[in-house]
Amino acid sequence: MKKTLTCIECPLGCEIEVTMNGDEIVSIVGNGCLRGKAYAENEVTCPKRVVTSTVRAENGALVPVKTDAPVKKSEMFEIMQKINAVKVKLPVKIGDILLENISDGANLIATGNEE
């Protein structure tokens, strides 16, 4: 089976073709760099993404957040439930960890300053 992907690791957007035999990768062609190869390998075996969202502060303000590492796409629903349950106490600074180990060691961090 062949899967065609558009790489999102850099602005080039290489079209990568991955040939699979069941769950085994047989070949990867079309990547312009090693990051593209790694992206294709991960995308066909266990796709991951950085999650960006907002959480509420105790005063009702919205605080922008993201995971500090990619998390499994298959866990997005559970991760968003955890994010939606978070309430933070202000002040919050960029990089503050708001929820530790939201998934596989990834933390939820603030991406904006809120006073």
N, C-alpha and C positions, 0 to 999 in steps of 0.2 A: 504494500500500500504506500502511496506517495502523498505527502502533505506539503502544501505550499504556504510559506509564511512570509510576511513582510517584517523585517527586523526593525525593532524600535530602540536599539541600543545607541544609535547615533543618527544624525540627520540624513545620511545616505539612503536609508530605507531599502537595503538590499532585499531582493526577492530570493528566498532560500527554499530549496526543495529538500525535504527529508524523506528518505526511503526507509520504510519500516518492514520488518518481518515479525508480525505479532507485536510484542512489546520491545523488541530489540531494534536498535538503530543500525541500519545497514550502511547508509551513506548520507552525507550532508554536502550539498553543493550550492554555490551561489553566494556564500558569505564572503564579504570583502575583508574581514578581519577575524581574529580569534574570539572577540566579544560576540560576533554574530553567530559563530559556531556554538559557543556556550549558551547563547540565547535560544537557539534552535533546539539544542539538546534538552534544556530545561522546559521549553514550551511544549514539547511532545511527551515528556515524561511526568512533569509536575509543575505546571505553570504557576508563576508567582507574580504578585504586583505589590507596589507600595500603595497603601490605602490613605486617601486624604479625606478629611471630613471636618466637622466642627463639634465641639462639646459645649454644654451650657455651664456658665459660671453661676455661683450662688445668687448673684444679683440679676440673672437673666441674660447677661451679655453672652455672645457667641465667641468662642475661642477657636481659631483654626488649629488643626492638628494633623499629624500624619504618623504612619509607622516608620520607625527609623531603619527598617530593613524590609525587603519584600516578604509577603506572606502568601500562603497557598490560596489560589483562587477558589479551591473547593471549600475553604473555611470562611469565605467572605460574609456569609449570612450570620454566622456565630460571632465573628469579629465585630460586625456592625451592631449587633445586639449589645456587646460589651461596651462599645464606644457610646452608644445611645444611653447607657446607664450611668455614664461618668458625669459627675458634677464637680467642678473645681472651685477652689477658694482663691480669690485674687489676692495679691498680684501674681501674674504668670509671665515668665520670660521665655523668649525663643530658646528651644532646646531643653526646657524643663520636662522631665519625665512625668507624665500624668497617670500612666497605667503601665506597670512593669509586666513584662512577659505576656503580652496580649496573645501571642502565638509563636511557638518555636523560638523563643528568645528575643523576638522583636518587641520593642517598647512603643507605647503611644507617646509622642512628644508634641509640645506646643510649637507652632510655626509662626506665632505672632505674639507681641507683647500686649498684655492687657493689665490695666491698673485697677 
